[in-house]
Amino acid sequence: MYSYQPSEGHGLPHDPLNAIIGPRPIGWIASADSQGRNNLAPYSFFNCFNYRPPIIGFASSGWKDSVRNIIESKEFVWNLATRPLAEQMNETSASLPHGEDEFSRAGLTPLASQFVAASRVAESPVHFECRLSQCIQLTTANGTALETWLVLGEVVAIHIDETLLEGGIYQTAKAQPVLRAGGPTAYYTISEEQRFDLVRPDAR
């Protein structure tokens, strides 16, 4: 087996960590600053961490506009990144000066949310409106503070394009979610052909 200690470097052309923990959903996070200006950015460290109440979170390497805005407003929106929106999602990763609008840069339409000030991406088929629950600065095992922040938010409203609901069941593959994978440019989607079903032991 190829083995290494991360603190000593991986010795490979590209860090395999992101590829091993994958594919990962994209945290396409919309926020607004204190002047109401839109911000939109994708984060590849993202997931859901609790059912009731639903809590999602993303990690930001560096104190970026998204984190600053969310700390100030206590609100944000997660938007589902899909294959038809992949190129526009990628455009929103550009490093822009504070206050410049990634919605405009990527040709996306801001859609007013119902319960938070941050806008939704109108073109996205799923939105989670969130209120900040925690912002945690990560540390190493010995307690050294890292320049990475984990932002957790309680989902207070969910919006789903009804074409993705069949018999009341959300169709994951039909949504064509974009998933981050290994390598600096690699993404994946999923298809119904890749589906398999397992019944949990306690449900048998």
Secondary structure, 3 states (H helix, E strand, C coil): CCCCCHHHCCCCCCCCHHHHCCCEECEEEEEECCCCCEEEEEECCEEEEECCCCEEEEEEECCCHHHHHHHHHCEEEEECCEHHHHHHHHHCCCCCCCCCCHHHHHCCCEECCCCCCCCEECCCCEEEEEEEEEEEEEECCCCCEEEEEEEEEEEEEEEECHHHEECCEECCHHHCECEECCCCCCEECCCHHHCCCCCCHHHC
